[in-house]
Amino acid sequence: LTAPVVGGSTDPLYLDVKLRAGESLTVPVVEGYNAFLYLFEGGVSVNGDNVRVEHTATLSDGDRVTLLAGEQGARRLLLAGKPIGEPIAQYGPFVMNTQEEIEQALRDYRAGTLAEPA
């Protein structure tokens, strides 16, 4: 498998996976990396556990993820990467390291200054 996003300090794995009904796929994941699954079409079992449509799952540590599509097939994003060990604060679409940074991002957004002009 080749992911469209490569390199960087987190060594990301970013896959958009589509499987027909009953198809399966095993994806190697570096042990110790964080992994996340977002299912947005159909149904799938992940390492034997069923996941419903529009469901997210944070995966436990291991060296692979096995996906098996349900009767309707399935489409999902599978992301994994090296943990960076930083604190996370999240509000809506904003993800920062502290609540103070979230509050500043919200002030910048409301003021129309969130992004610098090109």
Secondary structure, 3 states (H helix, E strand, C coil): CCCCCCCCCCCCEEEEEEECCCCEEEEECCCCCEEEEEEEEEEEEECCEEECCCEEEEECCCCEEEEEEEEEEEEEEEEEECCCCCCCEEECCEEECCHHHHHHHHHHHHHCCCCCCC
